[in-house]
Amino acid sequence: MFSQFDLQQFIGAFVVLFAIIDITGSVPIIINLQKHGKKINAEKVSIYSFIMFIVFFYVGEVFLQLFNLNLSSFAVAGSLIIFIMALEMILDIEIFREGPDTPKDATFVPLVFPLIAGAGALTTLLSIRAQYADVNVILAIIFNVIFVYIVVKFAKFIQKKLGVGCIYFMKKCFGIILLAISLKLFLTNLTILIQEISQSL
């Protein structure tokens, strides 16, 4: 398994997940939840996030097979979701909205899901799996979960040191990165789908 380790792939997978999870951009949300008396357990947040990522990473493809879909087609769909989320980050608009019946538990909902391991992040997992070896994606998940733990644990300290303006700037930068990534995923996997269709004719 580790024979497939590739530093460039690992960094690429880490950056993609880091950008889509955007835990630094969630610091103001974490602070706001805590101000409203919500308890957030950093250890549970990281463990729940890791479990969700790993389960979906391995079971997600089986789920696709039930609907007779391949990874490339899902990657194309995922790239569109990533594109929309990038627009949210860049333009300060809200496209994905929470429903009125959303639970109020701050540890799992809304922090783990949908902020950390939401639809965008889970879709991204399968999307980048079409590009990178499994070991590189799994390591990227582990390092992102570690980073999530650090940020959640020291959210107040991070906001105090970086400032709201710096966090806002980082959010914009990662939004632009996500936009570029979504376009690359879309074009790469669309090409694969077109080739598969042409070969089947």
N, C-alpha and C positions, 0 to 999 in steps of 0.2 A: 504493500500500500504506500509506504513512505518512499518507495522508489520513484513514484510519480510526483513527488514534491517538486514544485517549481516556484522559486522565489517571486518571479514576476507575476505568475498566476495567483499566488497567495496575496501579494500586495494588491493586485487588481480586484480580487474577490473581497478583501478586507475593506478597501476604499468604497466599493459599490455598496456593501452592507452598511458600512459606517455612515455613508451619505443618506441611504434610504431610512435607516433607523433614526438618524439625526438626534441622538440622545443629548448632545450639547444644546440643540435648539429646543429641547424639551425642558431645559433647566428652569425657565420662567414658569412653566406649567407645574413642575414639581414643587417649586417654591409656593405657588398659588394654592396648590392642594394642601400643603402643610400649614399655610396660613389659615385655611378654613377648617383646621382640626383633623385633617385626614392623616392617618398613620401609614407610612410607607416603609416597608422592610426591604432594605437593599439586597440582603441575602436571598430572600424569597423571590424578589423581582428577577435577579440574575438566574436563579435555578429554574423558575417557571419559563423564562424566555428561552433558555438553553433547551429545555425539554420540548417546547413547541417547535423550535427551529429544527432539532434533530428528527423528531417524529415526522414533521412535514417533509423534511429532506428525503427521508427514506420511503415514507408511505405516499407522498404526493404523486410520485410517478405511477404507483399502483392505482391510485385514484384516477389518474388520467386514462389509464388503460381500460378502466371500466366504461369510459365514454369514447373509447376508440380514438384517443388523441395521442399525438406524439409530442416530444419535448420541444421541438422547433415551433410547432403551432402554439403551444402554451407560452413559449418565450416571446413570440410576436404579441400575443395578448398581454403578457406581462409588461412588455416594453411600453405599451400604450398606457397602462396604469402608472408606470414609473414616470412617463411623460407628463401625465396629469398632476402627479404629486410634485414634480419639479416646477410646474407652473404655479402651484399653490405656494411653494417656498419663495419663488422669485417675485410673484405679483402680489403676495399677501392676500390671496383670496381663499375661500373655503369651499371646496367642491364636495369632498367627502364629509358628510355631517353625521353626528351621533343622533340616534333616535331619542324620543322622550322617555322610553322605558329602559335606557341604558343604566346598568347597576352602578351603585355609588362606591363600591369597594375600591379603594385607591391603590392597593397593592397589585391586584391582578387587572382590574378594570378601573380606570382607563390606562394605567401605566404600561403593564405588560401587553395587553391587548385593548385598543388597537395602536397605541403610540409606539411600542417597541416591536412586538411581533404581530404587526397588523397585516392586512391584506397585501399591502405593497411589499413589505419585507418578505413575506412567505412566497409571494409570486416571484420576487426577485431571486430567491433561493433556487427555484426550478429554472428560472431564466439563465442564471449564470452557470448552472450545472451543465447546460448545453455548451458552455464555452470552456470550463475549467475542470480539471481532474478532481474527484471527490475529496481527496486528502487536503487539497489546497482550500476548498470551500469549508470543510469541517474545521480546519485550523483557523480560518477567518472568522467562523462563528464563535469559536472559543475565545479568541482575542477580543472580539466585539463584546461578548458577554462580560468579560473581565472589565472592559472599559465602561460598560453600562453600570456594573457594580460600583466602580470608583466614582462615576459621575453622580449616581443616585445617592451614594453614601455621603458625598461631600458637595452636594448641590449648592447649599448656601455659601460655602467657602468659594466655590468656583465662580458663582455669580458676583460675589464681592470683589474677587481679584480681577476677573475679566471685564466685568461691567456689562450692562444690558446692551450697549452699543456694539461691543465686540462680538457678543453671542449673535446679535442680529446680523452682523456682517458675515459671520461664519455660515449662518443659515443661507444667506444669499449665494455665497460661494459654492456650497454643496448643492444648491438648487441648480446652478449652471452646470456643475459636474454631472448631476443626474440627468439633465436634459441631453447632454452629449452622449451619455451612456445609453439612454433609452433609444436614441437614434441609431447608435451602432448595433444594439441588440436587434432592433427592428429590421434594419437593412441586411444584417448577416443572416438571420434566421428566415427572413422572407426569401432570400436567395436560395437557401437550402430547400424551402418548401416548393419553390418554383421548379428546382431541379428534380425533386422527388415526383412532382406532378407530371413533368415532361417525360420522365423515365417510365412512368406507369402508363402513358398513352401509347 
